[in-house]
Amino acid sequence: MTETMTISDTPVPAPIEPSPGPLGGAFAVDAGKVQSHLDRVVRETVKQTLNALLDAEADELCGAKRYARSPDRVDTGAGSYARQLHTTAGEVTLKVPRLRALPFDTQIIERYKRRQSSVEEALVEMYLAGVSTRRVEDITEALWGTRVSASTVSELNQKVYARIDEWRNRPITGEYPYLFVDGIWLKRTWGGEVRNVAVLVAVGVDATGRREILAVQEGAKEDGASWLGFFRHLKERGLSGVRLVTSDKCLGVVEAAASVFPDARWQRCVVHFERNILSAVPRERMGEVAAMLKAVYASEDRPAAEAKAEQVAGKLDGLRLSSAAKVLRAGVGETLSYFAFPRGHWRRVRTNNLLEQLMKEIRRRTRVVGAFPDGRSAVMLAAARLRHVASTDWGERAYLDMKLLRDQDEAEKRKIPREGTERATVVSPPACGTSPQTN
């Protein structure tokens, strides 16, 4: 059976143009014939070079050259089979050796398999990024000299979808003391109209202090039902050991987290909370109020932070900023759960900045698409990008020193008193707002 593959790095000389000069008009060069001749030269060179490399690789596996007698010989040849290789200069037929006993897994062919795989990934990325199937066909013909059909693009698309789904639904093992969740709104078409679809994302920090993207799921809305299904999905896949859930205060997220992870505290994102307060402050007062709020979270422990928050609220009342003072008094308790954890973790677990960076990356990659054809396509592109991020050193670098948490646990087992360990009071949150925006 003849196999087919594609490479993209075969050099093809540019067409030769007639030189201007005294004899420029005396004769004409048929550029088409010259290009055809050069293509044949390139194809023959590629064919001879790769076939020679394949033969040399087979000889090395056998322990001796073909027909040579040698005590080091471990196998002999058994003919060959044809394999087609597509280049920008045309199709080349390779003769891949067969061996009688040993399998011939050529490194040369595997190299081009990897190149073909990268080409497939590029095609799927173009498709997911919103490039039309016809445009993908044109691009592949221009870049690689071979036109990839619409059915091929569709098959590659389904292959990558399957790999992404496998990654999204993989089992979760080990404990993740810290869980960060957030959602992002993307556009999708529905019955000729453009509607919103929520993509929910969860990142956990494991017992070694490393980050891992645990889930990327579609949610009809950022509401209670979507969050409940999202947390259940995480638990069904094996998520355990959650001790702190950090998120913005969107509708239903607090109750859903408490329902699925009843032993975990909830931490309201300090950055989003400060933004909510500042939205009730005139622009000329924002710097002054922001400095007051920072003083709250610079406190030594929770009681000191609560006292400082009340002091700041009194100042806001004195500045006739009663709306901002009301927001502060109503929600500050939800932002102080981090005091129950090691001091060295406070700065990173009290905000959702970890996820904010990932959400910016999703927005950057999806901006060129505009409206997705369906919610699944939106999730697939977001998940594909996050899967790429997870494969970099982003997930290998230690994010938190978890020895601090283990030491704190040991201290509590010995019943050493420690301040600031009370649980935060949780109140039912209001809706995130009428517009589909992440606060």
N, C-alpha and C positions, 0 to 999 in steps of 0.2 A: 504493500500500500504506500502510495506517495504522500508524504507529509509536506505541509506548506507553512512558511513563516516569513516574517518581514523584518528587515533591518533598515535603519535610517541614517547610518553614518558612512555609506559608500560614497566616496567623492565622485562627482560627475562634473567634468569640465564644462564651462559655459560655452554656448555657441560661438563660433568664430565669425567675426564680422570682417568684410573687405577693408583693407587698410587704405585710408585716404592718401593720395600722393600722385606722382606723375603718371603712374600706370593704373591708378584707381579705376578708371573706366575701361581699360583695355581688356579685362577679363572679369568674369563673375564667379564667385564662389557659391556653390550650392550648400548653404548652411545646414539644410536638412540631411543631406547625404553625409556631410562631415560629422554631424551629431550622431547619426546612425552608426557610422564607423567607430566613433569613440565609444559609444555604448557597447558595441560588440567587443571592443578591446577591454573595457572595464569588466564586462561579464566574464570574459575568458580569463582575465587576471584573477578575479575573485574565485572562479571555479578552480583554477589550477592551485592557487594558494591554499584554499580551504581543504581541498581534496588531499593535498600533500600533508597538511597538518593532521587530518583525520588518519591517514595512513601511518604517520609517525606516532600518533597516540596509540594506535592499535599495536604497532610493533613494541612500544614500551610496555603495554599490558602483557603481551605475549612473552616478553623477555628476550626477544631476538627479532631481527629483520625477516621479512617475508622470504621464504625458501632457504633461509640460512640454518645450518645445523649448529646447535649450541646446547651445552648441558644446562644452561640457565633458562631454556625455553619452558614455559608453563602452559602454553596453549597455542593453537594454530588458527589461521583464518578459515572462514567458511563462506567466502563470497561477500556480497554487499547488497545494499538496497538503495533505491533512489529516494532522495529527499529534495524537495523544491525550496528554494530560498528566493524571496522577492527582494529586489534592490531597486533603487531609483533608476538604474540602467536597464532593468528588465529582470526576467526570471532566470535563475541559475540552478542547474541540476547537480546536486552533490552525490557522491558515492560513499555511503556510510558503511564501513566494514562490519561484517558479522564475525563472531568468534565461536568456536565449537563448544567451549565449556563456560568461559567467563562472560558475564554481561558486559556489553560495551556501552557504558554511560559516558558519552563524550562530554568533556568540559567545554569544548568549543560550541557544541549545539546548545548546551545548557546556558552558556553565556547569551546566546541569541534568544533563547526562551525567556530569559530575564528581560532582555530588551523588548521582546514582544509583549511581555506582561506590563512593562512600563508604558508601552504604546496603548494597551488596552485601558490602563488607568487614566491616561490622558484623554482618551475618547469618552470614557464615562464621566470624567470631570467636566468636559465640555458640555455633555448632554445635561448633567445635573445643574450646570451653571446657566442653563437656559438657551444654549446654542441649538438652533433647529437641526433636525436630522439631516436635511438637505445640505445645510451649511457644514455640518460635520463631514459629510461625504466630500464636499469641495475642499475642505481643509486637508483631509487625509490625502487626497489626490495631489494637492500642491506640495505637501511636505514629504510624502513617502512614495509618490509615483503610483500608488495603488488606491483605487477608490473603494472605500469601505461601505458596504450596502446598508440600507436602513435596517434590515433584519439582523445584520451583524451587530450594529449599534444596540438594538433592542436586546439581543442575547447577552452582550457584554453588560448592559445595564442590569439585567436580571441576575447575572452572576455576582456583580458587586453588591446589589441589594441583599442577596443571600448572605454574603460575607459580613455586611454591616449588621444585618439582623442577628447573625450568630454572635457578633461582638456585643450588641446591645442586650442580648438575653443570656449572656454567659453566667454561670453560677458565681455567686459572691462567697468567698471563703475568708475566714478570719474576722476579727472585730474591727469596727470603725468608730472610735469614740466620738469623732466630730463629723457631722454631716451638714453640708451647705447645699441649699436648694434655691432655685430661682426659675423664672419663666421669661420667655421672650415672645413677642408677637410678630408673626410674619403674615404676608398676604397670600391668599389663595383665591382661585376662581371657582365660583359655584353657580351653575345655571346662568352663566353669562354675567354674573355680578362678582365683584371683588370683595371677599370677606376676610376676616382675620382668623388665624389659627395659632394656638399657643403651643410652643415647644418647651417642655419642662425638662430641666437638667439638674442632676444631683452629683456632687463631688464629695468623696469621703477622704478622711485622713486616717490611715490605718495605724496599727500598734507600733510600726517602725517610724512613723512620722511622715510617710510619703503620701502624696495625693493620688487619687485615682478617680477617673470619671466613671461613675457607677451606673448612670441611667440617662437616656435621652428619649423622651416619650412625647407623643402628641397628646395635647389636652384640648378638649372642645373649647374650654374657657379656663382662665386661672381662677377656678371656683372650688368650693368644698369637694364636690364629687370628683373633679379631676385630680385634686391633690390626694384625696383618699385612695383612689385607684393607683396613683403614682407611688405612694408609700407602701401600699399592699404589694405592688409589683416588686419593689425592692426587697421586702421581707420574704416574699415567696421564693426569691432567688437566693436567699441565704443571708441577707444583711442582718448583723447582730452587733451587740455591744455599743449601740448608739447612746451617748450620754448628753450630747448637746446638739440641737438642731438650730442652725443659724439661717435666717431668711428675712425678707421684708414682710410687713404685716398685710398680706393680701387676704381676701375673703376665703375663709375655710382652711387656711394652711395650719393655723394653730391647733384647731380641733382635730384635723386629720392626723397631724403628727402625734398628738396626745393619744389618739385612738389606736394607732399602729405601734407606737413606741412609747408606752405609758411611763416608763422609767426615765425618759430623757427630759432634760430641761429644754426650754425654748428661749433663744436669744434673738431679740429683734435687732436688725442691722442698725448700728449707731449712725452710720453715714446717712441712710435713708431717713431716719428719724430726725436728724438735724436739718435735713432738707425740708421735711414737712413743717418744722417750726419756722425756718427762715422764709417759707412761702407766705407766712402771715406777718412778715416784717418788711417795712419800707426799705428800698434799696440803700438809702443813705445810712441806715442803721444796721445793715447786715454784718459788716465787719465787727462791730462792737458786740453784737449778740453772738456771733460765731465764736468769739474769744471767750465769752461767758460759758457757752456750752462745752468748749474744750476743757475748761476748768473742772466741770462736773466729772468728766471721764479721766481726769488726772488725779482723782482722789485715791487714797491709800486702800480703802475698803468700801464695802457697800454702804454701811451706815453713814460714812463720811460723804459718799456720793449723793445719797438721798438728802442729807442736810444741805449740801451745796446746791442741789437742784431746787430745793425749796427757796433757798436764798436768791438764786437766779430768777425764779418765778416772781418773787417779791419785787425785784428790780424791774422786771418786765412790766409788772403792774404799774410801778412808779413811772415808767416811760410811756404809759398809756398803750401798751402792747398786750392788752388782756387776752386777745385771741391766741397769741403765741404762748403766753403763760398758761392758758388752759390746755393747749396741746402738750406742753412740757409736763404739767402735773398729771395729766391723764395717762401718759405713755412712758414716762421715764423708768418706772419699775420694770417694764418689759425689756429694757436695754441693759439691765445690770446683772443678768444671770451669769455673765462671764466671771464675776468675782468668786464664784464657787470653784474655779479651776486655777491651775498654777499661774502665778504672776507672769512668767515667761511666755505664756500663751495668750494673754489678754488682748494684745494689740491685733492679733490675727484672727481670733475666734469671735470678736465682738462685731465684726463687719462682714459683709458679703463681697468684699473686694476681690477675693479669690475667684468668684464666679463672674464678677463684672468684666474682668479681662477676657474671659472665655466668651462672654456675650458680645463683646466688641468684635471679636474675631468672627463670630457667626454673622453679625451684621455686615461686616466688611465683605464676607464671601457671598452673602445673599443679596446684597444691594443691587448687583448687576442683573439679577433675575427679575426683580419686580414682583409679579404675582406668580405663584407656583400653580401648576395644573391641578394639584390636589394636596391634601395635608401630608400624605405619605412622602411625596417628593420633597416637601419642606423639611420633614424630619430626617430624610435620608441625607440631604446635603449638609444639614447641621451636624448630624452624627458622623458623616464622613470627615468633616473638618475637625471635629473634636477627637475622632479616632486618630487622625494624623498628629494632633497635638500630644495625645497620650503616648504616641510611639517615640516622641523625642525625649530629651533629658528632663522635660517638665515633670514627668512622673517618676524620675529617678532621684531627683534632688530631695533631700530631707526638708520638709516644710516646717515641722515642729520637733522640738526635742521631747520625745515622749517619756524619757526618764523622769522628767519633772512630774508627770502625772502619776507614774508608778511610785515615786517617792512620796507623793501626797497621799496616795492610797494606803501605803504602808504606815504613814503617820496616823491616818485616821483609824486604821485597824488597831493601833496601839492606844487609841483614844486620847491622842494629844489634842487639846482644844485648838481650834482654828477659827478665826473670824471670817465672816462673809460666806457661810455655807448654806444659808437659808435659801429656799426655792423662791423663784419669782412668782408673783401673783399673776395669773393669766386671766384676762378678760376677753369676752367675745369681740373679735375685731370687726370693724366696719368694712364695707366693700372697698375695693382698691380704687374705685372711681368709675365714672361713666365712660371714660375713654380708655381704649385698650392700650395703656402705656404701663411699663414697669416703673414703679416709683424708685 
